[in-house]
Amino acid sequence: MKRVVFITAPKIFRDEEYYKPKEILEKAGIEVTTASVKIGDLTGRFGYKTSSFILISEIVSINFDAIVYVGGGGASVFFENKDALRLANEFFKQNKPVAAICIAGVILANSGILKGRKATVYVDGKEALLRGGADYTGNSLEVDGNIITANGPDTAEDFGKAVLNILQ
């Protein structure tokens, strides 16, 4: 069974950017683990509730097949978080899928893995992607090798399908 870890803010994550991809992966038999900077209850922007079962500082990349960074305003807690940036690099170097939706693409840019890669992000993150060396496309979804980026909640379903496709 494949395993994916979702990096989710403790609050103000974008509800549908979490539950739509998670549902798509779980329906395909993939185990999804939710991680954050705290253990316990997490609350989305519109009140969706979920729970974190592992701290991002405790994630061991070899235990997972992919990593997904969930967007929404709360994702800013990860922009400069050393563990979030380290994990993006570890998964990337292990040639495992690294995915980010909405503003969470800034995490990938700040980790340095977007240099020379096609990527997209919620419009507020465009400058961060450019600073990170990405080829910003502005498209709703981009897949460049093992990196998947999407620009917002309207793309959540397609984003989840893209993550599933790269895992199969």
SEVEX-70975 format. One record per residue (C-alpha): residue in one letter; chain; y, z negated, x negated. Coordinates in steps of 0.5 Angstrom, whole numbers, plus 500, padded with zeros to 3 digits. Layout:
N
<node r="A" c="A" Y="Y" Z="Z" X="X"/>
...
This chain:
168
<node r="M" c="A" Y="500" Z="500" X="500"/>
<node r="K" c="A" Y="507" Z="502" X="497"/>
<node r="R" c="A" Y="512" Z="496" X="497"/>
<node r="V" c="A" Y="520" Z="497" X="498"/>
<node r="V" c="A" Y="525" Z="492" X="496"/>
<node r="F" c="A" Y="532" Z="492" X="501"/>
<node r="I" c="A" Y="538" Z="489" X="497"/>
<node r="T" c="A" Y="542" Z="486" X="503"/>
<node r="A" c="A" Y="548" Z="483" X="503"/>
<node r="P" c="A" Y="548" Z="476" X="506"/>
<node r="K" c="A" Y="553" Z="478" X="512"/>
<node r="I" c="A" Y="557" Z="484" X="514"/>
<node r="F" c="A" Y="551" Z="489" X="512"/>
<node r="R" c="A" Y="551" Z="495" X="516"/>
<node r="D" c="A" Y="546" Z="493" X="522"/>
<node r="E" c="A" Y="543" Z="500" X="523"/>
<node r="E" c="A" Y="543" Z="502" X="515"/>
<node r="Y" c="A" Y="538" Z="496" X="515"/>
<node r="Y" c="A" Y="534" Z="497" X="521"/>
<node r="K" c="A" Y="533" Z="504" X="522"/>
<node r="P" c="A" Y="530" Z="506" X="515"/>
<node r="K" c="A" Y="526" Z="499" X="515"/>
<node r="E" c="A" Y="523" Z="501" X="521"/>
<node r="I" c="A" Y="522" Z="508" X="519"/>
<node r="L" c="A" Y="518" Z="506" X="512"/>
<node r="E" c="A" Y="514" Z="500" X="516"/>
<node r="K" c="A" Y="512" Z="505" X="521"/>
<node r="A" c="A" Y="509" Z="509" X="515"/>
<node r="G" c="A" Y="505" Z="503" X="513"/>
<node r="I" c="A" Y="510" Z="501" X="507"/>
<node r="E" c="A" Y="511" Z="494" X="506"/>
<node r="V" c="A" Y="519" Z="492" X="506"/>
<node r="T" c="A" Y="521" Z="486" X="503"/>
<node r="T" c="A" Y="528" Z="484" X="504"/>
<node r="A" c="A" Y="532" Z="481" X="498"/>
<node r="S" c="A" Y="539" Z="478" X="497"/>
<node r="V" c="A" Y="543" Z="473" X="493"/>
<node r="K" c="A" Y="541" Z="467" X="498"/>
<node r="I" c="A" Y="534" Z="466" X="501"/>
<node r="G" c="A" Y="534" Z="465" X="509"/>
<node r="D" c="A" Y="538" Z="468" X="515"/>
<node r="L" c="A" Y="542" Z="474" X="514"/>
<node r="T" c="A" Y="547" Z="477" X="519"/>
<node r="G" c="A" Y="550" Z="484" X="520"/>
<node r="R" c="A" Y="557" Z="487" X="522"/>
<node r="F" c="A" Y="555" Z="487" X="529"/>
<node r="G" c="A" Y="550" Z="481" X="529"/>
<node r="Y" c="A" Y="543" Z="484" X="527"/>
<node r="K" c="A" Y="539" Z="478" X="524"/>
<node r="T" c="A" Y="534" Z="478" X="519"/>
<node r="S" c="A" Y="532" Z="474" X="513"/>
<node r="S" c="A" Y="531" Z="474" X="506"/>
<node r="F" c="A" Y="525" Z="472" X="502"/>
<node r="I" c="A" Y="527" Z="473" X="495"/>
<node r="L" c="A" Y="533" Z="472" X="491"/>
<node r="I" c="A" Y="535" Z="479" X="487"/>
<node r="S" c="A" Y="535" Z="475" X="481"/>
<node r="E" c="A" Y="527" Z="474" X="482"/>
<node r="I" c="A" Y="525" Z="481" X="483"/>
<node r="V" c="A" Y="521" Z="484" X="478"/>
<node r="S" c="A" Y="521" Z="492" X="479"/>
<node r="I" c="A" Y="514" Z="493" X="477"/>
<node r="N" c="A" Y="512" Z="490" X="484"/>
<node r="F" c="A" Y="516" Z="495" X="488"/>
<node r="D" c="A" Y="515" Z="502" X="488"/>
<node r="A" c="A" Y="523" Z="503" X="490"/>
<node r="I" c="A" Y="529" Z="500" X="491"/>
<node r="V" c="A" Y="534" Z="501" X="497"/>
<node r="Y" c="A" Y="541" Z="498" X="497"/>
<node r="V" c="A" Y="544" Z="497" X="504"/>
<node r="G" c="A" Y="551" Z="499" X="506"/>
<node r="G" c="A" Y="557" Z="495" X="510"/>
<node r="G" c="A" Y="563" Z="491" X="507"/>
<node r="G" c="A" Y="558" Z="486" X="505"/>
<node r="A" c="A" Y="555" Z="490" X="500"/>
<node r="S" c="A" Y="561" Z="489" X="495"/>
<node r="V" c="A" Y="558" Z="482" X="493"/>
<node r="F" c="A" Y="553" Z="487" X="489"/>
<node r="F" c="A" Y="558" Z="492" X="486"/>
<node r="E" c="A" Y="559" Z="487" X="479"/>
<node r="N" c="A" Y="553" Z="483" X="480"/>
<node r="K" c="A" Y="549" Z="483" X="474"/>
<node r="D" c="A" Y="542" Z="483" X="477"/>
<node r="A" c="A" Y="544" Z="489" X="482"/>
<node r="L" c="A" Y="546" Z="493" X="477"/>
<node r="R" c="A" Y="540" Z="491" X="472"/>
<node r="L" c="A" Y="535" Z="493" X="478"/>
<node r="A" c="A" Y="538" Z="500" X="479"/>
<node r="N" c="A" Y="537" Z="501" X="472"/>
<node r="E" c="A" Y="530" Z="498" X="471"/>
<node r="F" c="A" Y="528" Z="502" X="477"/>
<node r="F" c="A" Y="531" Z="509" X="475"/>
<node r="K" c="A" Y="528" Z="508" X="468"/>
<node r="Q" c="A" Y="521" Z="507" X="471"/>
<node r="N" c="A" Y="522" Z="514" X="475"/>
<node r="K" c="A" Y="522" Z="510" X="482"/>
<node r="P" c="A" Y="526" Z="512" X="487"/>
<node r="V" c="A" Y="533" Z="508" X="487"/>
<node r="A" c="A" Y="537" Z="509" X="494"/>
<node r="A" c="A" Y="544" Z="507" X="497"/>
<node r="I" c="A" Y="547" Z="508" X="503"/>
<node r="C" c="A" Y="554" Z="508" X="505"/>
<node r="I" c="A" Y="559" Z="504" X="500"/>
<node r="A" c="A" Y="553" Z="501" X="497"/>
<node r="G" c="A" Y="553" Z="507" X="493"/>
<node r="V" c="A" Y="558" Z="504" X="488"/>
<node r="I" c="A" Y="553" Z="499" X="486"/>
<node r="L" c="A" Y="549" Z="505" X="483"/>
<node r="A" c="A" Y="555" Z="508" X="480"/>
<node r="N" c="A" Y="557" Z="502" X="477"/>
<node r="S" c="A" Y="550" Z="501" X="474"/>
<node r="G" c="A" Y="551" Z="508" X="470"/>
<node r="I" c="A" Y="545" Z="511" X="473"/>
<node r="L" c="A" Y="549" Z="517" X="477"/>
<node r="K" c="A" Y="552" Z="520" X="471"/>
<node r="G" c="A" Y="551" Z="528" X="472"/>
<node r="R" c="A" Y="548" Z="527" X="478"/>
<node r="K" c="A" Y="550" Z="529" X="485"/>
<node r="A" c="A" Y="551" Z="523" X="490"/>
<node r="T" c="A" Y="555" Z="521" X="496"/>
<node r="V" c="A" Y="558" Z="515" X="499"/>
<node r="Y" c="A" Y="562" Z="512" X="504"/>
<node r="V" c="A" Y="569" Z="515" X="503"/>
<node r="D" c="A" Y="572" Z="509" X="500"/>
<node r="G" c="A" Y="567" Z="509" X="495"/>
<node r="K" c="A" Y="569" Z="516" X="492"/>
<node r="E" c="A" Y="573" Z="514" X="486"/>
<node r="A" c="A" Y="568" Z="509" X="484"/>
<node r="L" c="A" Y="563" Z="515" X="484"/>
<node r="L" c="A" Y="567" Z="519" X="480"/>
<node r="R" c="A" Y="569" Z="514" X="475"/>
<node r="G" c="A" Y="561" Z="513" X="474"/>
<node r="G" c="A" Y="560" Z="520" X="472"/>
<node r="A" c="A" Y="557" Z="522" X="479"/>
<node r="D" c="A" Y="558" Z="529" X="482"/>
<node r="Y" c="A" Y="561" Z="527" X="488"/>
<node r="T" c="A" Y="559" Z="532" X="494"/>
<node r="G" c="A" Y="562" Z="528" X="500"/>
<node r="N" c="A" Y="555" Z="531" X="504"/>
<node r="S" c="A" Y="552" Z="526" X="509"/>
<node r="L" c="A" Y="546" Z="526" X="504"/>
<node r="E" c="A" Y="544" Z="527" X="497"/>
<node r="V" c="A" Y="537" Z="527" X="494"/>
<node r="D" c="A" Y="538" Z="528" X="486"/>
<node r="G" c="A" Y="531" Z="527" X="483"/>
<node r="N" c="A" Y="529" Z="520" X="484"/>
<node r="I" c="A" Y="536" Z="518" X="487"/>
<node r="I" c="A" Y="538" Z="518" X="494"/>
<node r="T" c="A" Y="545" Z="517" X="497"/>
<node r="A" c="A" Y="548" Z="517" X="504"/>
<node r="N" c="A" Y="555" Z="516" X="506"/>
<node r="G" c="A" Y="554" Z="512" X="512"/>
<node r="P" c="A" Y="551" Z="509" X="519"/>
<node r="D" c="A" Y="550" Z="516" X="522"/>
<node r="T" c="A" Y="546" Z="518" X="516"/>
<node r="A" c="A" Y="541" Z="512" X="517"/>
<node r="E" c="A" Y="535" Z="515" X="520"/>
<node r="D" c="A" Y="536" Z="521" X="515"/>
<node r="F" c="A" Y="536" Z="517" X="509"/>
<node r="G" c="A" Y="530" Z="513" X="511"/>
<node r="K" c="A" Y="526" Z="519" X="512"/>
<node r="A" c="A" Y="529" Z="521" X="505"/>
<node r="V" c="A" Y="526" Z="515" X="502"/>
<node r="L" c="A" Y="520" Z="516" X="506"/>
<node r="N" c="A" Y="519" Z="523" X="503"/>
<node r="I" c="A" Y="520" Z="521" X="496"/>
<node r="L" c="A" Y="515" Z="516" X="497"/>
<node r="Q" c="A" Y="509" Z="520" X="499"/>
